[in-house]
Amino acid sequence: MFRADLAKAVPRGGRSRGGRPPFDPVLKFKMLVLQALNGSSLEQTELLVKDR
């Protein structure tokens, strides 16, 4: 539902430089919501996302 708005708000860089692909904008949004609800740090949120 929010994918189009998030894609416009968070432009992706070019892949010409290589490296790991960027996170999906919807996943980033969900991570921010998790951080706000749990009052957790970036490291704790990353652990929650990778664990599930």
N, CA, C and O atoms as a GROMACS GRO file, in nm:
protein
  208
    1MET      N    1   0.082  -0.119   0.000
    1MET     CA    2   0.000   0.000   0.000
    1MET      C    3   0.087   0.126   0.000
    1MET      O    4   0.054   0.224  -0.066
    2PHE      N    5   0.199   0.124   0.074
    2PHE     CA    6   0.286   0.240   0.083
    2PHE      C    7   0.405   0.233  -0.012
    2PHE      O    8   0.485   0.326  -0.018
    3ARG      N    9   0.419   0.126  -0.086
    3ARG     CA   10   0.540   0.103  -0.165
    3ARG      C   11   0.569   0.217  -0.263
    3ARG      O   12   0.684   0.261  -0.273
    4ALA      N   13   0.469   0.265  -0.334
    4ALA     CA   14   0.492   0.372  -0.434
    4ALA      C   15   0.539   0.501  -0.366
    4ALA      O   16   0.632   0.566  -0.414
    5ASP      N   17   0.476   0.538  -0.254
    5ASP     CA   18   0.515   0.660  -0.183
    5ASP      C   19   0.656   0.646  -0.126
    5ASP      O   20   0.735   0.740  -0.132
    6LEU      N   21   0.686   0.530  -0.070
    6LEU     CA   22   0.819   0.509  -0.012
    6LEU      C   23   0.926   0.507  -0.120
    6LEU      O   24   1.036   0.558  -0.099
    7ALA      N   25   0.895   0.449  -0.235
    7ALA     CA   26   0.993   0.445  -0.344
    7ALA      C   27   1.025   0.586  -0.394
    7ALA      O   28   1.139   0.613  -0.431
    8LYS      N   29   0.926   0.674  -0.395
    8LYS     CA   30   0.951   0.813  -0.436
    8LYS      C   31   1.030   0.889  -0.329
    8LYS      O   32   1.115   0.972  -0.361
    9ALA      N   33   1.002   0.860  -0.202
    9ALA     CA   34   1.066   0.932  -0.092
    9ALA      C   35   1.211   0.888  -0.072
    9ALA      O   36   1.294   0.968  -0.027
   10VAL      N   37   1.242   0.762  -0.103
   10VAL     CA   38   1.376   0.708  -0.080
   10VAL      C   39   1.433   0.659  -0.214
   10VAL      O   40   1.419   0.542  -0.248
   11PRO      N   41   1.496   0.749  -0.289
   11PRO     CA   42   1.551   0.705  -0.417
   11PRO      C   43   1.668   0.609  -0.398
   11PRO      O   44   1.749   0.626  -0.306
   12ARG      N   45   1.677   0.511  -0.483
   12ARG     CA   46   1.787   0.414  -0.476
   12ARG      C   47   1.904   0.462  -0.561
   12ARG      O   48   1.884   0.521  -0.668
   13GLY      N   49   2.022   0.438  -0.513
   13GLY     CA   50   2.142   0.474  -0.588
   13GLY      C   51   2.166   0.375  -0.701
   13GLY      O   52   2.105   0.268  -0.705
   14GLY      N   53   2.254   0.410  -0.789
   14GLY     CA   54   2.287   0.322  -0.899
   14GLY      C   55   2.362   0.199  -0.853
   14GLY      O   56   2.435   0.204  -0.754
   15ARG      N   57   2.345   0.090  -0.923
   15ARG     CA   58   2.413  -0.035  -0.887
   15ARG      C   59   2.549  -0.046  -0.956
   15ARG      O   60   2.617  -0.148  -0.944
   16SER      N   61   2.588   0.058  -1.028
   16SER     CA   62   2.713   0.052  -1.104
   16SER      C   63   2.836   0.042  -1.013
   16SER      O   64   2.940  -0.007  -1.057
   17ARG      N   65   2.825   0.088  -0.889
   17ARG     CA   66   2.940   0.084  -0.799
   17ARG      C   67   2.957  -0.052  -0.734
   17ARG      O   68   3.059  -0.078  -0.670
   18GLY      N   69   2.857  -0.140  -0.748
   18GLY     CA   70   2.865  -0.272  -0.688
   18GLY      C   71   2.821  -0.270  -0.543
   18GLY      O   72   2.760  -0.173  -0.497
   19GLY      N   73   2.852  -0.375  -0.472
   19GLY     CA   74   2.815  -0.384  -0.332
   19GLY      C   75   2.685  -0.458  -0.310
   19GLY      O   76   2.623  -0.508  -0.404
   20ARG      N   77   2.646  -0.464  -0.184
   20ARG     CA   78   2.524  -0.534  -0.148
   20ARG      C   79   2.402  -0.455  -0.195
   20ARG      O   80   2.403  -0.332  -0.188
   21PRO      N   81   2.298  -0.522  -0.242
   21PRO     CA   82   2.176  -0.449  -0.282
   21PRO      C   83   2.114  -0.379  -0.161
   21PRO      O   84   2.121  -0.431  -0.050
   22PRO      N   85   2.055  -0.263  -0.181
   22PRO     CA   86   1.995  -0.190  -0.069
   22PRO      C   87   1.872  -0.262  -0.015
   22PRO      O   88   1.810  -0.342  -0.085
   23PHE      N   89   1.837  -0.234   0.111
   23PHE     CA   90   1.716  -0.290   0.170
   23PHE      C   91   1.593  -0.237   0.098
   23PHE      O   92   1.595  -0.127   0.043
   24ASP      N   93   1.488  -0.314   0.098
   24ASP     CA   94   1.361  -0.274   0.041
   24ASP      C   95   1.304  -0.158   0.123
   24ASP      O   96   1.311  -0.162   0.246
   25PRO      N   97   1.247  -0.054   0.058
   25PRO     CA   98   1.193   0.060   0.134
   25PRO      C   99   1.084   0.021   0.233
   25PRO      O  100   1.074   0.080   0.341
   26VAL      N  101   1.002  -0.077   0.198
   26VAL     CA  102   0.896  -0.121   0.290
   26VAL      C  103   0.957  -0.187   0.413
   26VAL      O  104   0.909  -0.168   0.524
   27LEU      N  105   1.064  -0.265   0.394
   27LEU     CA  106   1.132  -0.328   0.507
   27LEU      C  107   1.193  -0.221   0.598
   27LEU      O  108   1.188  -0.233   0.720
   28LYS      N  109   1.251  -0.118   0.538
   28LYS     CA  110   1.308  -0.009   0.618
   28LYS      C  111   1.198   0.058   0.702
   28LYS      O  112   1.219   0.090   0.819
   29PHE      N  113   1.083   0.080   0.640
   29PHE     CA  114   0.971   0.142   0.711
   29PHE      C  115   0.926   0.054   0.828
   29PHE      O  116   0.901   0.104   0.937
   30LYS      N  117   0.917  -0.075   0.804
   30LYS     CA  118   0.879  -0.168   0.911
   30LYS      C  119   0.981  -0.168   1.023
   30LYS      O  120   0.944  -0.178   1.140
   31MET      N  121   1.108  -0.156   0.988
   31MET     CA  122   1.214  -0.152   1.090
   31MET      C  123   1.200  -0.027   1.176
   31MET      O  124   1.220  -0.033   1.298
   32LEU      N  125   1.167   0.088   1.114
   32LEU     CA  126   1.147   0.210   1.191
   32LEU      C  127   1.028   0.199   1.284
   32LEU      O  128   1.032   0.249   1.397
   33VAL      N  129   0.921   0.134   1.238
   33VAL     CA  130   0.804   0.114   1.324
   33VAL      C  131   0.840   0.024   1.441
   33VAL      O  132   0.802   0.053   1.554
   34LEU      N  133   0.915  -0.084   1.415
   34LEU     CA  134   0.960  -0.172   1.523
   34LEU      C  135   1.044  -0.096   1.625
   34LEU      O  136   1.027  -0.114   1.745
   35GLN      N  137   1.134  -0.011   1.576
   35GLN     CA  138   1.218   0.067   1.666
   35GLN      C  139   1.133   0.158   1.754
   35GLN      O  140   1.158   0.169   1.874
   36ALA      N  141   1.033   0.222   1.695
   36ALA     CA  142   0.949   0.315   1.770
   36ALA      C  143   0.864   0.241   1.872
   36ALA      O  144   0.849   0.287   1.986
   37LEU      N  145   0.809   0.126   1.835
   37LEU     CA  146   0.722   0.051   1.926
   37LEU      C  147   0.800  -0.012   2.041
   37LEU      O  148   0.751  -0.016   2.154
   38ASN      N  149   0.919  -0.060   2.013
   38ASN     CA  150   0.998  -0.129   2.115
   38ASN      C  151   1.096  -0.039   2.187
   38ASN      O  152   1.154  -0.079   2.288
   39GLY      N  153   1.116   0.083   2.137
   39GLY     CA  154   1.214   0.172   2.197
   39GLY      C  155   1.354   0.113   2.189
   39GLY      O  156   1.433   0.128   2.282
   40SER      N  157   1.383   0.046   2.080
   40SER     CA  158   1.510  -0.025   2.067
   40SER      C  159   1.610   0.051   1.981
   40SER      O  160   1.574   0.141   1.906
   41SER      N  161   1.734   0.012   1.995
   41SER     CA  162   1.842   0.073   1.918
   41SER      C  163   1.848   0.007   1.780
   41SER      O  164   1.775  -0.088   1.752
   42LEU      N  165   1.934   0.058   1.697
   42LEU     CA  166   1.952   0.002   1.563
   42LEU      C  167   2.000  -0.143   1.571
   42LEU      O  168   1.954  -0.228   1.496
   43GLU      N  169   2.093  -0.170   1.663
   43GLU     CA  170   2.146  -0.305   1.677
   43GLU      C  171   2.038  -0.403   1.723
   43GLU      O  172   2.030  -0.515   1.673
   44GLN      N  173   1.956  -0.361   1.819
   44GLN     CA  174   1.849  -0.447   1.868
   44GLN      C  175   1.745  -0.473   1.760
   44GLN      O  176   1.694  -0.584   1.748
   45THR      N  177   1.714  -0.371   1.681
   45THR     CA  178   1.616  -0.387   1.573
   45THR      C  179   1.671  -0.480   1.466
   45THR      O  180   1.598  -0.564   1.414
   46GLU      N  181   1.799  -0.466   1.435
   46GLU     CA  182   1.861  -0.554   1.336
   46GLU      C  183   1.854  -0.700   1.384
   46GLU      O  184   1.829  -0.790   1.303
   47LEU      N  185   1.876  -0.723   1.512
   47LEU     CA  186   1.867  -0.858   1.567
   47LEU      C  187   1.723  -0.909   1.556
   47LEU      O  188   1.702  -1.025   1.519
   48LEU      N  189   1.623  -0.826   1.586
   48LEU     CA  190   1.484  -0.867   1.574
   48LEU      C  191   1.450  -0.907   1.430
   48LEU      O  192   1.384  -1.008   1.408
   49VAL      N  193   1.496  -0.828   1.334
   49VAL     CA  194   1.464  -0.854   1.194
   49VAL      C  195   1.534  -0.981   1.145
   49VAL      O  196   1.473  -1.063   1.077
   50LYS      N  197   1.660  -0.996   1.178
   50LYS     CA  198   1.735  -1.114   1.134
   50LYS      C  199   1.687  -1.240   1.202
   50LYS      O  200   1.692  -1.348   1.144
   51ASP      N  201   1.641  -1.229   1.327
   51ASP     CA  202   1.595  -1.344   1.403
   51ASP      C  203   1.463  -1.397   1.349
   51ASP      O  204   1.437  -1.517   1.356
   52ARG      N  205   1.380  -1.309   1.297
   52ARG     CA  206   1.250  -1.350   1.248
   52ARG      C  207   1.253  -1.357   1.101
   52ARG      O  208   1.152  -1.391   1.039
   0.00000   0.00000   0.00000
